[in-house]
């Protein structure tokens, strides 16, 4: 039994023994008007109850080692009852009987036997009550440990799932950035130098936040502007990204690199050309961040493993049990992300 439950058991013991001593003395006394006899009965009761408590306490701990399973509780109680009865007989033989012979030598065999039955009954009931106290504390302790272990397991599982999701983002982001860089190098080496410089800033953000569950919307927007710069270096006027977010929402939170995944998803699945430029709007609607674009699917879509939207959806579910909203029509694709407000933020 852990220290916290041992302290509770000790308090119950210190309170119960004096109360039970008084009740036992009253129950065993035939003539309460004789103070001397009542005092002797109280002494008998105190010694018997104290010894019984210590014996049953020792017995409970030993039986718990021999029969530790919850399914073995019946056997533990049966052993406890039998041994408590034997202990009651020994106590009477060592304490009760000598007192009766000394105080009342005129008592017959049957009168002593009746007194034995009374003492045995008191000790058995008291022993059962003590056993109930320790078994209840033990079961409560085991239940608490089970709940704590279940919570630890749940937390460890969630952390492992979330870490797996975050580990998906970094290689995916780097892979797409390098693909973009290889294209720009072929077109303009000067732009490639600028791209590398901006890419280092963007990737620094990714690395700095890889262990963070949440970032403020302001931090995410600052990162997004840098990422938009990289995108527009490649697509120029064929890509327009309009960000219109009021400052009042800047201190709300969302998972890091969320906007990058959504922008990447829009660019991957839509045609971007001078004839059909892609326009993406990012704005707030109450406590939601909306990312919207008109659809013009490419004739030949690149290979996609669906990591972007699925990753965001799973991170929201794991972190805050929130659901993002996806609206996919023939003409429009829109994602609404819940913005989280922390009281201590």
Secondary structure, 3 states (H helix, E strand, C coil): CCHHHHHHHHHHHHHHHHHHHHHHHHHHCCCCCCHHHHHHHHHHHHHHHHHHHHHHHHHHHHHHHHCCCHHHHHHHHHHHHHHHHHHHHHHHHHHHHHHHHHHCCCCCHHHHHHHHHHHHHHHHHHHHHHHHHHHHHHHHHHHHHHHHHHHHHHHHHHHHHHHHHHHHHHHHHHHHHHHHHHHHHHHCHHHHHHHHHHHHHHHHHHHHCCCCCCEEHHHHHHHHHHHHHHHHHHHHHHEEEEEECCHHHCCCEECCCHHHHHHHHHHHHECCCCCCCEEEEEEEECCEEEEEEECCECCCCCCCCCHHHHHHHHHHHHHHCCCCEEEECCCEEEEEEECECCCCC
